[in-house]
């Protein structure tokens, strides 16, 4: 059984805003609401915080923006795609959490671990806890 991030939160995530004009793999500027077709991360609960959200819709790897790196307290995946949140612990190695299409969390339990995001399952990382 797949655990959905939203199951860990009792609050409802915000609805998507219209998609911005961005190309594959590009990170749009900070946003106030989740963009359709993107996974977005915010520095505070309930999709809020200084600097707005940072969104990803591309292929490959993208490092988390400085204001959400290891400080992504909420997220929303307004796409049908699966993304992988990555954490690189100080002692080495790599952990990932699966973010399924439609998942969201108003207060993400993995908030202090986000270092980057990618669109394909990493083969050189271990699943983060709880397993996704």
N, C-alpha and C positions, 0 to 999 in steps of 0.2 A: 504494500500500500504506500503510495506516494504521499509524503507530508507536504502540505502547501503552507507557505510562509504565512498566509493570511489566517490559518488556523491557530497560530500562536498569538493572534491579536484579536481583541473583541470589538475593535472599532472599524468602521467602514473607511476604505481608502477613497480618495478623491477621484472624480471622473476625469476622463481624458480631455485634453484640449485639442484643437485642430492641429494637424501635423505641420511642422515647419519645413521649409524647403532646404533639405540637406542631402548630401550625396552619401553613398555607401561608405561606411567607415569613418564618417566625419562626426565630430561631437558638436552639436549646436551650442549657441551661447546659453547662459543660465536661463532657466525657465521657472515660471511660477506654478504651472500645473503640468502633469504628465502629458507627454506628446504621444499621439497615436503611432504605433509601430516602433516604439522605443522602450527601453528599460531606463528609468530615471531614479536617481538617488538624491536625497536631501540631507542637510546637516542636522536637522531637528525633527522630532516626531510630527506626524500629521502632514507630511509633505510641505514643511516650512523651513525657514532658517535664512540667515544672512548669506547672500550670494546666490540664492535660489537653488534650484535643482540642476544636476548635470545628467544629461541623457546620452545613451549609446544606441546606435542602430546598425552598426556596421559588421564587418567581418574581421577576424583576427583579434588582436589584443589591444585594449586601451587602458592606460594607467588612469586611476581615479584622480579627479581634479583635487587640488590641495585642500579645499574646504570640505570635501567629503571623504578624503582618504583617511581611513581608520576613524571616521566620524560620520558614518552614513546611518542616521537614526531611523530613516524611513525610505521606502522604495515603492515603485509601482511599475509593473511590466505591462504596458498597454499594447502588446503585440501577441501574436500566436507563436512566436519563436521562443526557444529556450536559450537562456544565457547562463553563464557561469561566473559567479562572484569569486574572486581569488584573494587569498591571503598568503603572504610570504613571512612566516615567523622569523624573529631575530636569529634563532638557532639554526636556520636553514630549512629547506624543504618548501612545500607548497600545499595548501589546503584549498578546496573549492566547495561552494554551495550552489546547488542548482536553483535557478530562478525560472520557473515554468511560465509559459504564456498566460497572462491574466493574473498572476500572483501579485500580491501587494502586502505591505506591512506598515502600519502606522507607527509602530515602535518595534524595530527590527532587533532581535536578540544577537545578531552578528554584527552590530553597528560599529564595533571597535576593531573590526578585522578587514574591512574592504580596502584592498590595495589596487585592484584592477578588475576588469571584466573582459570576457571573451565570448565568442559565439559558438565555439566548439568545445566539447568535453576535453579537458586537459588530460593527457595520458601520463604526465609526469607529476601529478598532484594526487593527494589522497582526499577522500570525502571528508568534509568538515563535520563537526557534531552539531545537531543531530544529523545522521546520514540523510542525504536527499535522494 
